[in-house]
């Protein structure tokens, strides 16, 4: 009997904990009414006090700490923060930045300011509804809705791929879950007619939040940019220029070893655009799309041609396969250096380990990326070196 009562008590505790953790679903209107007061417009001011750029942010402490995207504030002499109430604050104080994740926390001198409610982004799941509140083109508290359509792995962190539309000026805006808690920071959109947008999970910013500034915008401007480490594709650059098939890069004054994208989120967005174009894009179209990259022919068989962009970003490259006859894109392979845990956090752990031509590959469940077969290549140390996408048969 006592074991029966103990079991009931344990079940009750578990149920109570689950209820405490779960937040009831709210309508987008309810989320806006409750949380939008803390979503702000951030304007970059130049040395003459003129507006040089604009983005979004959200207040996370009553004293005025604001989370935003680093590229929203970089290069500014000062920032002007506009609250939905109409209050204006000017600041040049920075609490913290994270270069790799494109995150920043700035500080205004506020008191008892409205704040957003932070959620746990580690618990967010693909398919769950989301709401973005931001200020595209300075339009305060614009609201858009969608779902988390994927969790993608960059070189240094994960990002949410979302279908909620965002526009120029939305960077730094708040991504809310269905219960009205912030789970991400809107960071990048892809302007090509496809609804591909990204947000950085809020948990990456939690450790940065504080009310004590540590630097100024002037110090941020004078900090040296990180040097480009070796790309994950490995190998040297000897004679790479001889195999470059796009002349535009030379006309732009860029070198073959320079990355096509400085920011990982831009590189990932571009790569997934190519994945979506498997079976449709022709070689000449892709050549034009990659005209600012060193796209080199690196292989050829009786039925296919292979081209590689070794420096898609600082840490990644990509290899593209085209049918030799029709020259239509047949495969897209992301060249990376991830741990197995990174891969599983991005695509899940439903895969089969196989050996193909002496190489270990992980073949994922076909539901991971609808319409595509996803196969990862790993080395002897279980380091993931590539993730290849082809049409599912």
C-alpha positions as CSV (number, residue, x, y, z in Angstrom):
1,X,0.0,0.0,0.0
2,X,2.8,2.4,0.9
3,X,4.5,1.8,-2.5
4,X,1.2,2.5,-4.2
5,X,0.8,5.8,-2.3
6,X,4.4,6.7,-3.0
7,X,3.8,6.1,-6.7
8,X,0.8,8.4,-6.7
9,X,2.8,11.1,-4.9
10,X,5.6,10.8,-7.5
11,X,3.1,11.0,-10.3
12,X,1.6,14.0,-8.8
13,X,4.9,15.8,-8.5
14,X,5.7,15.0,-12.2
15,X,2.3,16.2,-13.3
16,X,2.7,19.4,-11.3
17,X,6.1,20.1,-12.7
18,X,4.9,19.5,-16.2
19,X,2.1,21.9,-15.7
20,X,4.4,24.5,-14.2
21,X,6.8,24.2,-17.2
22,X,4.1,24.3,-19.8
23,X,2.6,27.6,-20.9
24,X,-0.9,27.8,-22.3
25,X,-1.0,28.6,-26.0
26,X,-1.8,32.2,-26.8
27,X,-3.0,33.9,-29.9
28,X,-0.5,36.2,-31.7
29,X,-2.7,39.1,-30.6
30,X,-2.3,38.2,-27.0
31,X,1.4,37.8,-27.3
32,X,1.7,41.2,-28.9
33,X,-0.4,42.9,-26.2
34,X,1.6,41.3,-23.4
35,X,5.1,41.5,-24.8
36,X,5.4,44.1,-27.6
37,X,5.9,47.0,-25.1
38,X,9.5,45.7,-24.6
39,X,10.4,45.3,-28.3
40,X,12.3,48.4,-29.5
41,X,13.6,50.1,-32.6
42,X,17.4,50.7,-32.7
43,X,18.8,53.4,-35.0
44,X,22.5,53.7,-35.8
45,X,23.7,57.3,-35.6
46,X,26.8,58.5,-37.5
47,X,29.3,61.1,-36.3
48,X,26.9,63.9,-37.5
49,X,24.0,62.4,-35.6
50,X,22.3,61.2,-38.8
51,X,20.5,57.9,-39.0
52,X,22.8,55.5,-40.8
53,X,20.9,52.2,-40.2
54,X,18.1,50.6,-38.3
55,X,17.3,47.4,-36.6
56,X,15.3,45.9,-33.7
57,X,15.9,44.7,-30.2
58,X,14.1,43.8,-27.0
59,X,14.5,44.8,-23.4
60,X,15.5,42.0,-21.0
61,X,16.1,43.9,-17.7
62,X,14.1,46.7,-16.0
63,X,17.3,48.7,-15.9
64,X,17.6,48.8,-19.7
65,X,19.7,45.9,-21.0
66,X,18.6,45.2,-24.6
67,X,19.4,42.1,-26.7
68,X,19.9,42.6,-30.4
69,X,22.0,41.4,-33.4
70,X,25.7,42.5,-33.5
71,X,25.4,43.7,-37.1
72,X,22.6,46.1,-36.0
73,X,25.0,48.1,-33.9
74,X,28.4,47.6,-35.5
75,X,29.9,50.7,-37.0
76,X,27.6,53.2,-35.2
77,X,28.9,56.2,-33.3
78,X,25.8,56.2,-31.1
79,X,22.5,54.4,-30.9
80,X,19.0,55.8,-30.6
81,X,16.5,53.5,-29.0
82,X,12.8,54.0,-29.5
83,X,10.3,52.4,-27.2
84,X,6.7,51.7,-28.4
85,X,5.6,54.2,-25.7
86,X,7.4,57.0,-27.6
87,X,10.3,57.3,-25.2
88,X,13.7,57.8,-26.7
89,X,17.1,56.9,-25.3
90,X,20.5,57.5,-26.7
91,X,23.5,55.3,-25.8
92,X,26.9,54.2,-26.8
93,X,27.3,51.6,-24.0
94,X,27.7,47.9,-24.8
95,X,27.3,45.1,-22.2
96,X,28.6,42.2,-24.3
97,X,29.0,40.9,-27.8
98,X,29.4,37.4,-29.4
99,X,31.0,37.7,-32.9
100,X,30.4,34.2,-34.0
101,X,26.7,34.2,-33.1
102,X,26.0,37.8,-34.2
103,X,24.7,38.8,-30.8
104,X,25.0,42.0,-28.8
105,X,23.6,43.3,-25.5
106,X,23.5,47.2,-25.2
107,X,22.5,49.3,-22.3
108,X,20.2,52.3,-21.9
109,X,19.8,54.2,-18.7
110,X,16.3,53.1,-17.8
111,X,14.2,52.4,-14.7
112,X,11.4,49.9,-14.3
113,X,11.2,49.4,-18.1
114,X,8.9,46.7,-19.6
115,X,10.7,43.5,-20.3
116,X,10.0,40.4,-22.3
117,X,9.6,36.9,-20.8
118,X,12.5,34.6,-21.7
119,X,11.9,31.0,-22.6
120,X,14.1,27.9,-23.0
121,X,15.2,27.6,-26.6
122,X,16.6,24.1,-26.0
123,X,13.0,22.9,-25.7
124,X,11.8,24.4,-28.9
125,X,10.8,21.8,-31.6
126,X,10.4,21.8,-35.3
127,X,6.8,22.4,-36.3
128,X,5.8,24.5,-33.3
129,X,4.2,27.9,-34.0
130,X,6.2,31.1,-33.5
131,X,5.6,34.8,-33.6
132,X,8.1,37.5,-34.6
133,X,7.7,41.0,-33.3
134,X,10.2,43.5,-34.9
135,X,10.4,46.8,-36.7
136,X,11.1,46.2,-40.4
137,X,11.8,49.5,-42.1
138,X,11.2,51.2,-38.8
139,X,7.6,50.1,-38.6
140,X,7.3,49.6,-34.9
141,X,6.0,46.3,-33.5
142,X,5.2,44.6,-36.8
143,X,4.0,41.1,-36.2
144,X,4.4,38.0,-38.3
145,X,3.6,34.3,-37.7
146,X,4.9,31.0,-38.8
147,X,6.6,27.8,-37.5
148,X,10.0,26.5,-36.8
149,X,10.8,24.7,-40.1
150,X,14.2,23.4,-39.1
151,X,17.1,23.5,-36.7
152,X,20.3,24.1,-38.7
153,X,23.9,23.8,-37.6
154,X,26.3,26.5,-38.3
155,X,30.1,26.2,-37.7
156,X,29.8,27.4,-34.1
157,X,26.1,27.2,-33.1
158,X,22.6,26.2,-34.0
159,X,20.0,28.5,-35.6
160,X,16.2,28.1,-36.0
161,X,15.0,28.2,-39.6
162,X,11.5,29.9,-39.5
163,X,8.7,30.6,-41.9
164,X,7.6,33.7,-40.1
165,X,8.4,36.5,-42.6
166,X,10.8,39.2,-41.6
167,X,12.1,42.2,-43.5
168,X,15.0,44.7,-43.5
169,X,15.2,46.1,-40.0
170,X,13.8,43.0,-38.3
171,X,17.3,41.9,-37.3
172,X,17.5,41.8,-33.5
173,X,13.7,41.3,-33.2
174,X,12.1,38.9,-30.7
175,X,11.0,35.3,-31.7
176,X,8.3,34.2,-29.4
177,X,7.0,30.6,-28.9
178,X,3.3,29.9,-28.7
179,X,3.2,30.7,-25.0
180,X,4.6,34.1,-25.4
181,X,8.2,33.5,-24.3
182,X,11.2,34.7,-26.3
183,X,13.1,31.7,-27.7
184,X,15.2,33.5,-30.3
185,X,16.6,36.6,-31.9
186,X,15.6,37.2,-35.6
187,X,18.9,37.6,-37.4
188,X,18.7,37.1,-41.2
189,X,16.4,36.7,-44.1
190,X,17.0,35.4,-47.6
191,X,15.8,37.9,-50.3
192,X,15.1,35.5,-53.2
193,X,11.4,34.9,-53.1
194,X,11.7,32.0,-50.7
195,X,10.5,32.1,-47.2
196,X,13.8,31.2,-45.5
197,X,14.6,33.2,-42.3
198,X,16.7,32.5,-39.3
199,X,16.8,33.2,-35.6
200,X,19.5,32.6,-33.0
201,X,18.3,30.6,-30.0
202,X,17.9,32.9,-26.9
203,X,19.8,30.5,-24.6
204,X,23.0,31.7,-26.4
205,X,22.4,35.2,-25.2
206,X,21.3,34.4,-21.6
207,X,24.8,34.4,-20.2
208,X,25.5,37.8,-21.8
209,X,22.7,39.6,-20.1
210,X,23.7,42.1,-17.4
211,X,23.2,45.8,-16.5
212,X,26.9,46.8,-16.3
213,X,28.4,48.0,-19.6
214,X,31.9,46.7,-20.4
215,X,32.8,48.7,-23.5
216,X,31.6,51.5,-25.8
217,X,30.6,51.5,-29.5
218,X,33.9,53.3,-30.2
219,X,35.9,50.4,-28.7
220,X,33.8,48.0,-30.6
221,X,34.6,49.8,-33.9
222,X,38.3,49.7,-33.2
223,X,38.4,46.0,-32.3
224,X,40.2,44.0,-35.0
225,X,38.1,41.6,-37.0
226,X,38.8,37.9,-36.4
227,X,41.2,36.4,-38.8
228,X,39.9,33.7,-41.1
229,X,40.9,30.2,-39.8
230,X,41.5,27.3,-42.1
231,X,38.4,26.1,-43.9
232,X,37.0,22.7,-42.9
233,X,37.5,21.4,-46.4
234,X,41.2,21.2,-45.7
235,X,44.1,21.1,-48.1
236,X,46.1,23.9,-49.7
237,X,45.3,26.6,-52.2
238,X,48.0,25.8,-54.6
239,X,46.8,26.3,-58.2
240,X,43.2,26.9,-57.1
241,X,43.1,30.0,-59.2
242,X,43.8,28.0,-62.3
243,X,40.6,26.0,-61.8
244,X,38.2,28.9,-61.0
245,X,35.4,29.0,-63.4
246,X,33.9,32.4,-62.5
247,X,35.8,35.5,-63.6
248,X,33.6,38.0,-61.7
249,X,35.6,37.4,-58.5
250,X,38.8,38.8,-60.0
251,X,36.9,41.8,-61.3
252,X,35.6,42.4,-57.7
253,X,39.2,42.4,-56.5
254,X,38.8,39.4,-54.2
255,X,41.1,36.5,-53.8
256,X,40.3,32.8,-54.2
257,X,40.8,32.1,-50.4
258,X,38.4,34.8,-49.3
259,X,35.0,33.5,-48.1
260,X,31.9,34.0,-50.2
261,X,30.1,35.0,-46.9
262,X,31.7,36.5,-43.8
263,X,28.7,35.5,-41.7
264,X,27.8,31.8,-41.1
265,X,24.0,32.4,-41.2
266,X,24.3,34.0,-44.7
267,X,26.4,31.0,-45.9
268,X,23.9,28.5,-44.5
269,X,20.9,30.3,-46.1
270,X,22.6,30.3,-49.5
271,X,23.4,26.6,-49.2
272,X,19.9,25.6,-48.3
273,X,18.6,27.6,-51.2
274,X,20.8,25.4,-53.4
275,X,19.4,22.3,-51.6
276,X,15.9,23.4,-52.5
277,X,17.1,23.8,-56.1
278,X,18.3,20.3,-56.6
279,X,16.8,19.0,-59.8
280,X,16.0,22.5,-61.1
281,X,19.0,24.8,-61.1
282,X,21.4,24.6,-64.1
283,X,25.1,25.0,-63.9
284,X,25.0,28.4,-65.6
285,X,22.4,29.6,-63.0
286,X,24.5,28.4,-60.1
287,X,27.7,29.9,-61.6
288,X,25.9,33.3,-61.6
289,X,24.7,32.8,-58.1
290,X,28.2,32.1,-56.9
291,X,29.9,34.7,-59.0
292,X,31.6,36.2,-55.9
293,X,33.2,32.9,-55.0
294,X,36.0,30.8,-56.2
295,X,34.0,28.0,-57.7
296,X,36.4,25.4,-59.1
297,X,35.9,22.2,-61.1
298,X,37.2,19.4,-58.8
299,X,36.0,16.2,-60.3
300,X,34.4,14.5,-63.3
301,X,32.9,11.0,-64.1
302,X,31.2,9.6,-67.1
303,X,27.8,10.9,-65.8
304,X,28.6,13.9,-63.6
305,X,30.7,17.0,-63.0
306,X,31.7,18.2,-59.6
307,X,32.4,21.8,-58.6
308,X,33.7,23.1,-55.2
309,X,33.5,26.4,-53.4
310,X,36.2,25.8,-50.8
311,X,35.4,28.9,-48.7
312,X,31.6,29.3,-48.5
313,X,32.3,30.9,-45.1
314,X,35.4,31.0,-42.8
315,X,34.7,27.5,-41.6
316,X,32.8,25.7,-44.3
317,X,32.8,24.9,-48.0
318,X,30.5,23.1,-50.4
319,X,30.7,20.7,-53.3
320,X,28.0,20.7,-56.0
321,X,27.3,17.8,-58.4
322,X,25.7,18.4,-61.9
323,X,24.5,15.9,-64.5
324,X,27.0,15.8,-67.3
325,X,24.4,15.8,-70.0
326,X,21.8,18.3,-68.8
327,X,24.1,20.1,-66.3
328,X,21.3,20.2,-63.8
329,X,22.1,20.3,-60.1
330,X,22.0,16.8,-58.7
331,X,23.6,17.1,-55.3
332,X,24.7,19.7,-52.7
333,X,27.3,18.8,-50.1
334,X,28.2,21.0,-47.1
335,X,31.9,20.6,-46.1
336,X,32.2,21.1,-42.3
337,X,34.0,20.0,-39.2
338,X,31.2,19.1,-36.7
339,X,31.1,16.7,-33.7
340,X,28.6,13.9,-33.9
341,X,26.6,15.6,-31.2
342,X,26.4,18.7,-33.4
343,X,25.0,16.6,-36.2
344,X,22.4,14.9,-34.1
345,X,21.2,18.1,-32.5
346,X,20.6,19.4,-36.1
347,X,19.2,16.3,-37.9
348,X,18.3,14.0,-35.0
349,X,19.7,10.5,-34.2
350,X,17.6,8.4,-36.6
351,X,20.3,7.2,-39.0
352,X,22.0,4.1,-40.2
353,X,25.8,3.8,-40.1
354,X,27.2,2.2,-43.3
355,X,30.5,1.8,-45.1
356,X,30.7,2.9,-48.7
357,X,33.9,2.6,-50.7
358,X,35.8,2.4,-47.4
359,X,34.2,5.6,-46.1
360,X,31.9,5.7,-43.1
361,X,28.6,7.4,-43.8
362,X,25.5,8.1,-41.7
363,X,22.2,7.8,-43.7
364,X,19.4,9.7,-42.1
365,X,15.7,8.9,-42.0
366,X,14.0,10.4,-45.1
367,X,11.6,12.4,-42.9
368,X,14.5,14.6,-41.7
369,X,14.5,16.7,-44.8
370,X,11.4,16.0,-47.0
371,X,12.2,15.1,-50.5
372,X,15.9,14.8,-49.9
373,X,18.2,12.0,-48.9
374,X,20.6,13.2,-46.3
375,X,24.0,11.4,-45.8
376,X,26.8,12.6,-43.5
377,X,30.4,11.5,-44.0
378,X,32.5,11.0,-40.9
379,X,36.2,10.3,-40.4
380,X,37.9,7.7,-38.1
381,X,37.4,10.0,-35.1
382,X,33.7,10.4,-35.8
383,X,34.2,14.0,-36.8
384,X,31.6,15.0,-39.4
385,X,33.3,16.2,-42.5
386,X,30.3,16.6,-44.9
387,X,26.5,16.5,-45.1
388,X,25.3,15.6,-48.6
389,X,21.8,16.2,-50.0
390,X,20.4,14.5,-53.1
391,X,16.9,13.8,-54.4
392,X,15.1,11.1,-52.4
393,X,14.3,8.1,-54.6
